[in-house]
Amino acid sequence: MTAQLLVASGSTLLSPFAASLLMYRHVLPAFMFAFNMIATTRLGELACALQAIRVPANVSVAVCVAFRFLPTMGREFSAVADAMKTRGIALTPKSVVCHPAKTAEHFLVPVIARLGQIADELGNAVVVRGVGASAHRTSYYHLRVRAIDVVCLIAAMALLAFAVCLRAGVL
């Protein structure tokens, strides 16, 4: 609502704020879901569940690698920001606005270089664990679909159908 009011005002100064609000409105729920999933789900359980529902191996490997990569990415952002503080370079909103190229050079370049190395290491770890092998993988975890899982799935599908109908103007 606030973002729509800012857009309707026609002010070119308020447009970036409106765009930011709209972006947060759409992106924040996905980040909240991802954060909750990463905080509460073990990687072995996720791999076992994906295998149980017959997700192709290359897709489940990609999901598991991304699952491991996201927290690592957050730690790397923090480490580079700490290194910048140590060198006396502040990462503040003012420095981003006043010197965007210098901020990108001091922050984004080291982060991207380090994340490239980490992605390579994760890829090597996946190969070493034998993901491409044709043999059936065993798991430490034994997962079963329980009644509460079915109820939650039906409720989620009902909410999705309701949202689609609402968006389409049927309801």
N, C-alpha and C positions, 0 to 999 in steps of 0.2 A: 504494500500500500504506500509506504513512504517513498520507495523507489519510483513508483508510478507518478506520485505527486511531483517528485523532483524532475522527472522527464517531462511532465505536462507543463512545468514552469517555463520551459524553453530556454533556460539559462545555460549558456555554454560552460560556466564555471561549476554548475552543479551536476553536469552530465557524467563526469568521472565517478562521482559519489554514487549516482544512480546505478551506473554500470556495476560498480563494486558491490552494492547491495543486492542487485539481481544475481550476480555471480555467487555470492555467499549463500543466497537463498537456495540455489540449485546444487552447489558443490558441498556445502557444509554437511547435509545429511549423509552423503556418501563417505566423507571423511570420518564422521562419527561412527558409521557402521564399520568401516575398516579398522578404526582404532579399537572399537569394542571387540571385534573379531580377533585382532592380533593379541589383545590383552587376555582373552579368555579361551582361546583355542590352541591346543598343542599341534605342532606341525605334523607329527605322526598320525594324530587323529584325523586331521584334514586329508592327508594322503590316503589313509585307509578308507575314509568316507568317499572320496572321489573315485577310488578304485572299486568300491562296492557298488556304486551307481553306474559303473562302466564308462566313466569319462575316459577318452583316449589318453594314452600315456603322455604324449607330447603336451597336451593341454593341462593335465594335472601337474606335470613337472613345471610348466610355466607359472601356474598358479602358486605352487609351493615356493618357487624361487622368488616370485614377487612378494610372497608372504614374508620371506626372510629378508628381502631387500629393503622393504619400507622402513623398519626400525633402524637398520644400518644407515640408511640415507639420513634419517633424523639425527643420529649420532654424528655423522660426518658434518652436517650443517652446524651443529653445536661446536664441534672441534675446530672448524675453520673460523667460526665467529670468535671463539676463545683465542685462537692464534692471532687474529686481527687485533683483538684487544691488547694482547701481549706486545705486538709491534706498534701499538699506539694509534691504530686506525679504528675509528669508531664506526659501527654499523648502525646508524640511526636513520630515522625517516628523513631528516634534514640532509644527511650525506647522500642518500639515495636520490632525492629530488635535485639537489644542487650539483652532484657529480655522479650521474648514473654510469658513465663509462668507467670511471675509476672504481666505483663500487663493483661493477661487473668484473673488472680485472682482478680486484683483490679478493672477491668472495666467490663468484661463480666459476671462474677458471680453475681454482684449486679444487672446488667441490666436484666439478664435472670430471676432472682428471682422476681424482680419488675414486669416484663412483665407477668409472670405467675399469679401474683396477679391481675393485670389489666385484663387479659383475663378471669379470673374467675368472676370478677365484671361485665364485659361486658356480659358474658353468663347469669349471674343472671338478669341483666337488660332486656335482651331479653325475658327471661321466664316471668318476671313480666309484660312486655308489652303484653303478650298474643299471642306470635307468633305461638304457637302450637295450638291455638284455631281453631275450625272448621268454625266459622262464617266468613263471608266475611269482609275484612278490608276496612274501609273507609279512605279517604285521604283528606287532606286540599288542595292539589294541583289537578288541572284539566289539564292534559296534552293532547295535540292533535298532530297528525302527520301533519306537514305542507308541502307545496311544496318544501321549501328549505331543509327540512329533507330528502325527497325522492331524490332530486338532489344530496345531499351529500352522501347518501347511494349508489346511482348508481355510482357516481364518485369513491367512495372507493372500490366498487366491481370491477370496471373497472381497477383500479390501482392494486388490488390484482391479478386479472386475468393476467394482463400484467406482473407482477412480477413473477408469477408462470410460465408463458410461457417463459419468459426470462431465468429463472433458469433452466427450462427443455431443453433449447436450441432450442425451436420451433421458436423463433424470433431472 
